[in-house]
């Protein structure tokens, strides 16, 4: 059965919300660090190693961004399981 995208509160204990709140405290800082490193690498002279680093840092930034949106979604009453859903 397809998900409606709405989060149902079925007796969730506080620990789930505490984990999500903790993620919301740490993920933005990680995103800031990764994007700073990405900007630094983008300013370097192009080479294969630099380009590989750019791709890696972009992938890390994308991953942290969508996980941040995923952690924030329950407070908006939605359930996000995949990156595409988070970025809509």
Phi and psi restraints in degrees (value plus and minus 20) as a CYANA .aco file:
   2 UNK   PHI     -87.6   -47.6
   2 UNK   PSI     126.8   166.8
   3 UNK   PHI     -95.4   -55.4
   3 UNK   PSI     123.1   163.1
   4 UNK   PHI    -103.6   -63.6
   4 UNK   PSI     -28.3    11.7
   5 UNK   PHI      63.7   103.7
   5 UNK   PSI     -21.3    18.7
   6 UNK   PHI    -120.9   -80.9
   6 UNK   PSI     120.1   160.1
   7 UNK   PHI    -110.3   -70.3
   7 UNK   PSI     105.3   145.3
   8 UNK   PHI    -118.3   -78.3
   8 UNK   PSI     114.1   154.1
   9 UNK   PHI    -109.4   -69.4
   9 UNK   PSI      73.2   113.2
  10 UNK   PHI    -124.0   -84.0
  10 UNK   PSI      48.5    88.5
  11 UNK   PHI      45.4    85.4
  11 UNK   PSI      12.9    52.9
  12 UNK   PHI     -83.5   -43.5
  12 UNK   PSI     117.1   157.1
  13 UNK   PHI    -103.6   -63.6
  13 UNK   PSI     149.2   189.2
  14 UNK   PHI     -86.9   -46.9
  14 UNK   PSI     -39.9     0.1
  15 UNK   PHI     -84.2   -44.2
  15 UNK   PSI     -56.0   -16.0
  16 UNK   PHI     -82.5   -42.5
  16 UNK   PSI     -67.0   -27.0
  17 UNK   PHI     -86.9   -46.9
  17 UNK   PSI     -53.9   -13.9
  18 UNK   PHI     -85.4   -45.4
  18 UNK   PSI     -60.9   -20.9
  19 UNK   PHI     -84.0   -44.0
  19 UNK   PSI     -63.1   -23.1
  20 UNK   PHI     -85.6   -45.6
  20 UNK   PSI     -59.5   -19.5
  21 UNK   PHI     -84.5   -44.5
  21 UNK   PSI     -59.1   -19.1
  22 UNK   PHI     -85.7   -45.7
  22 UNK   PSI     -61.3   -21.3
  23 UNK   PHI     -80.1   -40.1
  23 UNK   PSI     -61.8   -21.8
  24 UNK   PHI     -86.5   -46.5
  24 UNK   PSI     -40.6    -0.6
  25 UNK   PHI    -102.2   -62.2
  25 UNK   PSI     -52.6   -12.6
  26 UNK   PHI    -115.7   -75.7
  26 UNK   PSI     -55.8   -15.8
  27 UNK   PHI     -82.5   -42.5
  27 UNK   PSI     -63.8   -23.8
  28 UNK   PHI     -79.5   -39.5
  28 UNK   PSI     -55.3   -15.3
  29 UNK   PHI     -86.0   -46.0
  29 UNK   PSI     -60.4   -20.4
  30 UNK   PHI     -83.3   -43.3
  30 UNK   PSI     -61.9   -21.9
  31 UNK   PHI     -80.6   -40.6
  31 UNK   PSI     -62.7   -22.7
  32 UNK   PHI     -81.7   -41.7
  32 UNK   PSI     -62.9   -22.9
  33 UNK   PHI     -84.0   -44.0
  33 UNK   PSI     -65.6   -25.6
  34 UNK   PHI     -84.9   -44.9
  34 UNK   PSI     -62.4   -22.4
  35 UNK   PHI     -89.4   -49.4
  35 UNK   PSI     -52.2   -12.2
  36 UNK   PHI     -84.6   -44.6
  36 UNK   PSI     -62.0   -22.0
  37 UNK   PHI     -86.2   -46.2
  37 UNK   PSI     -57.4   -17.4
  38 UNK   PHI     -82.5   -42.5
  38 UNK   PSI     -65.5   -25.5
  39 UNK   PHI     -80.4   -40.4
  39 UNK   PSI     -59.8   -19.8
  40 UNK   PHI     -83.2   -43.2
  40 UNK   PSI     -66.1   -26.1
  41 UNK   PHI     -86.3   -46.3
  41 UNK   PSI     -56.9   -16.9
  42 UNK   PHI     -84.4   -44.4
  42 UNK   PSI     -43.5    -3.5
  43 UNK   PHI    -104.4   -64.4
  43 UNK   PSI     -25.8    14.2
  44 UNK   PHI    -102.5   -62.5
  44 UNK   PSI     140.3   180.3
  45 UNK   PHI     -83.1   -43.1
  45 UNK   PSI     109.7   149.7
  46 UNK   PHI     -81.0   -41.0
  46 UNK   PSI     115.7   155.7
  47 UNK   PHI    -176.8  -136.8
  47 UNK   PSI     152.4   192.4
  48 UNK   PHI     -82.7   -42.7
  48 UNK   PSI     -61.1   -21.1
  49 UNK   PHI     -84.7   -44.7
  49 UNK   PSI     -63.1   -23.1
  50 UNK   PHI     -83.9   -43.9
  50 UNK   PSI     -64.1   -24.1
  51 UNK   PHI     -84.2   -44.2
  51 UNK   PSI     -59.2   -19.2
  52 UNK   PHI     -81.8   -41.8
  52 UNK   PSI     -60.2   -20.2
  53 UNK   PHI     -85.8   -45.8
  53 UNK   PSI     -58.9   -18.9
  54 UNK   PHI     -81.3   -41.3
  54 UNK   PSI     -66.8   -26.8
  55 UNK   PHI     -81.2   -41.2
  55 UNK   PSI     -65.7   -25.7
  56 UNK   PHI     -81.3   -41.3
  56 UNK   PSI     -66.9   -26.9
  57 UNK   PHI     -86.0   -46.0
  57 UNK   PSI     -56.5   -16.5
  58 UNK   PHI     -83.8   -43.8
  58 UNK   PSI     -64.8   -24.8
  59 UNK   PHI     -81.4   -41.4
  59 UNK   PSI     -61.5   -21.5
  60 UNK   PHI     -84.2   -44.2
  60 UNK   PSI     -63.3   -23.3
  61 UNK   PHI     -82.2   -42.2
  61 UNK   PSI     -64.0   -24.0
  62 UNK   PHI     -80.1   -40.1
  62 UNK   PSI     -65.1   -25.1
  63 UNK   PHI     -82.4   -42.4
  63 UNK   PSI     -66.1   -26.1
  64 UNK   PHI     -87.5   -47.5
  64 UNK   PSI     -58.0   -18.0
  65 UNK   PHI     -81.6   -41.6
  65 UNK   PSI     -68.3   -28.3
  66 UNK   PHI     -89.8   -49.8
  66 UNK   PSI     -52.7   -12.7
  67 UNK   PHI     -88.1   -48.1
  67 UNK   PSI     -52.6   -12.6
  68 UNK   PHI     -85.0   -45.0
  68 UNK   PSI     -66.0   -26.0
  69 UNK   PHI     -84.2   -44.2
  69 UNK   PSI     -57.3   -17.3
  70 UNK   PHI     -83.9   -43.9
  70 UNK   PSI     -61.1   -21.1
  71 UNK   PHI     -89.3   -49.3
  71 UNK   PSI     -49.4    -9.4
  72 UNK   PHI    -102.2   -62.2
  72 UNK   PSI     -44.5    -4.5
  73 UNK   PHI     -76.1   -36.1
  73 UNK   PSI     -61.9   -21.9
  74 UNK   PHI     -79.2   -39.2
  74 UNK   PSI     -50.7   -10.7
  75 UNK   PHI     -91.6   -51.6
  75 UNK   PSI     -36.5     3.5
  76 UNK   PHI    -120.7   -80.7
  76 UNK   PSI     -15.3    24.7
  77 UNK   PHI      59.1    99.1
  77 UNK   PSI       2.7    42.7
  78 UNK   PHI    -142.9  -102.9
  78 UNK   PSI     141.8   181.8
  79 UNK   PHI    -135.9   -95.9
  79 UNK   PSI     104.6   144.6
  80 UNK   PHI    -139.9   -99.9
  80 UNK   PSI      98.6   138.6
  81 UNK   PHI    -131.1   -91.1
  81 UNK   PSI     -39.7     0.3
  82 UNK   PHI    -152.7  -112.7
  82 UNK   PSI     132.0   172.0
  83 UNK   PHI     -74.5   -34.5
  83 UNK   PSI     -62.1   -22.1
  84 UNK   PHI     -78.8   -38.8
  84 UNK   PSI     -59.2   -19.2
  85 UNK   PHI     -85.6   -45.6
  85 UNK   PSI     -58.6   -18.6
  86 UNK   PHI     -88.4   -48.4
  86 UNK   PSI     -52.6   -12.6
  87 UNK   PHI    -113.0   -73.0
  87 UNK   PSI     -18.4    21.6
